[in-house]
Amino acid sequence: MVYIEHKKISASDLKAMQAWPLDQKVIVSQTRILEWLLAHADGGGCYVSFSGGKDSTVLAHLVAKVCVACEQELNLVFVNTGLEHPKVVEFVPKFAEYLREENPGLVVELTTLRPEMSFKKVIEEYGYPVIGKEVAETIRLARNGGVAAMDKLCGLNVDGSENAYRQSVFGRWKFLLDAPFKISDVCCDMLKKKPSKKYEKNSGQHPILGTMANESLLRRQAYLRNGCNSYGSASPTSTTLGFSTEQDTLQ
């Protein structure tokens, strides 16, 4: 396995990277993809988490070009949760075929996964993922007696001082503590992450995700900590578009 040493990224570094011109971002992303593919060439290999959305479509296109250059096959994994729009389900195999036609000689394998539990069962057993994952998790923990989670909903720091960010992001949803239904953040875990982790365990492959640092605070923190390729973490993952933006995807 080839291990590429990672230098921790600062907030100013990320800001500078996000301001790069598109052609520079493409070159850096494909370099990180190549490093990731080579690092796992002797193991189970890698796969692109392909949702059929715009970000993962751009990602699959970039990875395909790198796979051609280093003579590796492209593995696409689509998790059909049962909630996808029919046009997305229809698009996924069509795009896999498009990549084969645009890259003669490239082997493109498309695997479709399904969760063990339906969305309806997840909602009934765990609750609704209202507002967003972070808010839903905070409400779930606060309902179960979590002091730190309650501090968030009250817009407070651990020491009891006021926190404007927490008040803005979490405080305005405090009323949901009294909502007459279950609230939970486990929907994504059960419908998408669990089948993906099972696939990784069985195949030995390592994921390439199309997530970006500017999508949420948690993703920003993870990117600053790990960079594009997280080699030494508990769940090694490549987020090679991490420094990109939605406008880059659209372009």
Secondary structure, DSSP 8 states (H G I E B T S, - for coil): ----------HHHHHHHHTS-HHHHHHHHHHHHHHHHHHTTTTT-EEEE--SSHHHHHHHHHHHHHHHHTT--EEEEEE--S-S-HHHHHHHHHHHHHHHHHSTT--EEEEEE--SS-HHHHHHHT-B--S-HHHHHHHHHHHTT-HHHHHHHTTB-TTS-B-HHHHHHTGGGGGGGG-SS-B-S-HHIIIIIHHHHHHHHHH--EEE----GGG-HHHHHHHHHH-SEE-SSSS-EE-TTTT--HHHHH-
